[in-house]
Amino acid sequence: MLGGLRWLGYGSPVVSEAVLTTAIPTMPIVIMFALQYRIAQAEAASAVFFSMMGSVVTMGVFIALTR
């Protein structure tokens, strides 16, 4: 996302917002749906967990790169 937007010539506010939006972790609503419909409960919980852990790194890196 960062490379593509910069290659297309977009400016700083658009690039920063778009890149940080893609770095946001998965929403916990996924777990609620999995529990409600009793489908892929463990997979949904682990996806949200790993997404949250990864977002700590990716959001920090992307904030540093877009400043």
N, C-alpha and C positions, 0 to 999 in steps of 0.2 A: 504494500500500500504506500509506504513512504517513498520508495524508489519510483513507483509508477506516477504518483502525483507530482513529484519533483521533476520527473522526465517530461511530463505534460506541461510543466511551467506554472503550476498553481503556487499561490503565495502562502505566507506563513500562517495566517489564521485558519485557512481551509485545511492545510496539511496537518497542522497540530490537532485540530478537532477530529478529522477523519482517522488519523492514525491512533489516537487515544480511544476512539470509539471501537475500533477493531481489537484493541487490547483489553477491553472490559471483559471480565469473566462471565461464564454462563450463569443465567439467572436461576435462583433456587426454585422457581415455579416448576421447573422440570421434575424435581423430586416430588412435588405435590401431585403432579399429574401421574407420575409413576406409581405413587402410593394409592391414589384414588382408583386407578384402573388395574392395579396389581400387575404391571408389566415392567420388566427391566428395572426393578427397584435398586438393586446393587449397582448396576451399570450407571444409572442416573446419578446416584449419590457419589460414586467415584469420579464421574465426569465433572461434577460441580467442584469436588475437592481439588482435583488436579488443575482445573481451570483457575481456581482461586490461588493456588500455589504458584502457578505459572504467571499469573497476572502481576504478582509482586515483582518479578523480574522484568517481564515485558513492558509493563507500564513505566517502570523506572528508566529502562533503556530508551523507550520511545520519547519520554519527556526530555531526557538529556539530548537526544538527537534532533528534536524539533525546536529547541531553543536557539 
